């Protein structure tokens, strides 16, 4: 429609507008979401901003207002407005209008409590707000469903390191996992031959190890030979001496 008319169409509404956005793939790819979120109580900065907005609105009230006393009940204002500034403003306008109609000259906490939304109304608004926020926020289960549609065959536990992490509160950075994996593999490759070298015996050491045993056996064999030679020499000397003595006696 924008291509035909040349007019940019802007749709403003609650989270129910998200269902209209995803009626078709063409509408999804041609649309751009601009979210105006409410103030979240779990965020400290949002709590401070909400108190500042409440203070600014109370200062605009054309009646006598005990601002320090009302500011002590800022949690009550957050509860009955679920953190939405528009709900808070409408609440204050109803209370001020009723006070002016009754001829009151001040705005009290009792007057505000008379014109606040009921707990059932606040509960219903809170449910719709959280559901809409979940539609806009990233969820891991929806990402796995997209991977299944694309037949990527991955789960949240088997995501490659090169894929950007889009989880809430995590910086979208790509971790160089592949380089670290290669370094680990090279370390393993270096350590494997070292293990082989230490565990497997060296052929040179195997060939040289029996040599000391041979030397010991040679020494043991040579020792009796030396003894026999000395014994033979001694026997020959004794025989020669005996023959000399016999010849001397005969002469």
C-alpha positions in Angstrom: 0.0 0.0 0.0 2.9 2.4 0.8 4.4 1.7 -2.7 1.1 2.5 -4.4 0.1 5.6 -2.4 3.6 6.9 -1.6 2.5 7.5 2.0 4.2 6.1 5.0 1.6 4.4 7.3 2.1 4.6 11.0 0.0 2.4 13.3 -0.1 3.3 17.0 -1.7 1.1 19.6 -1.3 -1.4 22.3 0.4 -4.8 22.1 -2.6 -6.2 20.2 -1.2 -4.4 17.2 1.6 -7.0 17.1 -0.9 -9.7 15.8 -1.8 -7.4 12.9 1.9 -7.0 12.1 2.5 -10.7 11.6 -0.5 -11.4 9.4 1.9 -12.2 6.5 5.6 -12.4 5.8 5.4 -9.3 3.6 3.9 -7.3 6.4 6.5 -8.5 8.8 9.5 -7.6 6.6 8.1 -4.2 5.6 7.2 -3.1 9.2 9.4 -1.6 11.9 8.5 -1.9 15.6 9.1 1.1 17.8 8.4 0.1 21.4 7.5 2.6 24.1 7.9 0.4 27.2 6.6 1.0 30.7 8.9 1.6 33.6 10.0 -1.7 35.1 10.2 -2.0 38.9 13.2 -4.4 38.8 15.4 -1.8 37.1 16.8 0.8 39.4 17.0 3.5 36.7 13.3 3.0 35.8 12.4 3.3 39.5 14.2 6.6 39.7 12.7 7.9 36.5 9.2 7.0 37.7 9.7 8.9 40.9 10.9 11.9 39.0 7.8 11.8 36.7 5.5 11.5 39.7 7.1 14.5 41.3 6.8 16.5 38.2 3.0 15.7 37.9 2.3 16.5 41.5 3.9 19.9 41.0 1.4 20.6 38.2 -1.7 20.0 40.4 -3.6 23.3 41.0 -4.4 22.4 44.6 -2.5 22.2 47.8 -0.5 19.0 47.8 1.8 17.6 50.5 4.4 16.4 48.0 6.9 14.9 50.4 4.1 12.9 52.1 2.7 11.6 48.8 6.2 10.8 47.4 6.7 8.4 50.3 3.9 6.3 48.7 5.5 6.2 45.3 5.3 2.4 45.3 1.5 2.6 45.7 1.4 4.9 42.6 3.5 2.4 40.7 1.3 -0.5 41.7 -2.0 1.2 40.6 -0.4 2.4 37.3 1.7 -0.7 36.6 4.5 1.6 35.7 2.7 3.4 32.8 2.8 7.2 32.8 -0.4 7.5 30.9 -2.3 5.5 33.5 -0.8 7.6 36.3 -1.7 10.9 34.6 -5.3 9.8 34.0 -5.5 8.8 37.6 -4.3 12.2 38.9 -6.7 14.0 36.5 -9.7 12.1 37.8 -8.7 12.8 41.4 -8.1 16.5 40.8 -11.3 16.9 38.8 -13.3 15.3 41.6 -11.6 17.5 44.2 -12.4 20.7 42.2 -16.0 19.6 41.7 -16.4 19.0 45.4 -14.9 22.4 46.2 -11.8 20.9 48.0 -8.7 23.0 48.1 -6.2 20.1 48.6 -5.4 16.8 47.1 -4.9 14.0 49.6 -4.0 10.4 49.5 -7.6 9.4 50.4 -8.9 11.3 47.5 -6.4 9.6 45.2 -7.4 6.2 46.6 -11.1 6.9 45.8 -10.3 7.3 42.1 -7.7 4.7 41.6 -8.2 1.6 39.4 -9.2 -1.6 41.1 -6.8 -4.5 41.7 -8.6 -6.6 39.1 -8.2 -3.9 36.5 -4.5 -3.5 37.4 -4.0 -7.2 37.3 -5.5 -7.5 33.8 -3.4 -4.7 32.5 -0.3 -6.2 34.0 -1.0 -9.5 32.3 -1.5 -8.0 28.9 1.6 -5.8 29.4 3.9 -8.8 30.3 2.5 -10.9 27.4 3.2 -8.1 25.0 6.7 -7.6 26.3 7.4 -11.3 25.9 6.3 -11.1 22.2 8.8 -8.3 21.6 11.6 -9.7 23.7 13.9 -12.5 22.5 13.3 -16.0 23.9 15.6 -19.0 23.4 12.7 -21.3 22.7 11.5 -19.2 19.8 15.0 -19.2 18.4 15.2 -22.9 18.5 11.9 -23.2 16.7 13.2 -20.9 14.0 16.3 -23.2 13.7 14.0 -26.2 13.3 12.0 -24.4 10.5 15.3 -23.6 8.7 16.5 -27.3 9.3 19.7 -26.0 10.9 19.7 -29.0 13.3 21.0 -27.0 16.3 19.9 -26.5 19.9 20.8 -23.9 22.5 23.5 -26.3 23.8 25.1 -26.8 20.5 25.3 -23.2 19.2 28.6 -22.5 17.3 30.7 -19.8 18.8 30.4 -17.7 15.7 26.7 -17.1 16.2 25.8 -13.9 18.0 24.3 -14.3 21.4 21.1 -12.3 21.6 20.1 -13.2 25.2 18.9 -10.4 27.4 21.6 -8.7 29.4 24.4 -10.2 27.2 26.4 -8.1 24.8 26.0 -9.2 21.2 29.5 -10.1 20.4 30.9 -12.9 18.4 33.4 -15.0 20.4 36.5 -16.3 18.4 35.8 -19.9 19.4 37.2 -21.3 16.2 40.7 -19.8 16.8 40.7 -21.1 20.3 39.6 -24.5 19.1 42.5 -24.7 16.7 45.0 -23.7 19.4 43.6 -26.4 21.6 43.9 -29.0 18.8 47.4 -28.0 18.1 48.3 -28.4 21.8 46.8 -31.8 21.8 48.8 -32.7 18.6 52.0 -31.5 20.3 51.3 -33.4 23.5 50.5 -36.7 21.7 54.0 -37.3 20.2 55.5 -36.4 23.5 53.5 -39.1 25.2 54.5 -41.5 22.5 58.2 -40.7 22.9 58.1 -41.2 26.6 56.0 -44.4 26.6 57.6 -46.2 23.6 61.2 -47.4 24.1 63.9 -46.1 21.8 65.5 -48.8 19.5 69.0 -47.4 20.2 68.5 -47.9 23.9 67.1 -51.3 23.3 70.2 -52.2 21.3 72.6 -50.8 23.8 71.0 -52.1 26.9 72.3 -55.7 26.7 75.9 -54.5 26.3 76.5 -54.2 30.1 75.2 -57.7 30.6 77.7 -59.0 28.0 80.6 -57.3 29.7 79.6 -58.8 33.0 79.4 -62.3 31.5 82.8 -61.8 29.9 84.3 -60.8 33.2 82.9 -63.9 34.8 84.3 -66.1 32.0 87.7 -64.4 32.0 88.1 -64.8 35.7 88.2 -68.6 35.8 90.4 -68.6 32.7 92.9 -66.5 34.5 92.8 -68.8 37.5 93.3 -71.9 35.4 96.2 -70.3 33.7 97.9 -69.5 37.0 97.1 -73.0 38.2 98.7 -74.5 35.1 101.7 -72.3 35.5 102.1 -73.3 39.1 101.8 -77.0 38.2 104.4 -76.6 35.5 106.8 -74.9 37.9 106.3 -77.5 40.6 106.9 -80.3 38.0 110.1 -78.6 36.9 111.3 -78.1 40.4 110.5 -81.8 41.2 112.4 -82.9 38.1 115.4 -80.8 39.0 115.5 -82.2 42.5 115.3 -85.8 41.2 118.1 -85.2 38.8 120.2 -83.6 41.5 119.6 -86.6 43.8 120.6 -89.0 41.0 123.7 -87.1 40.3 
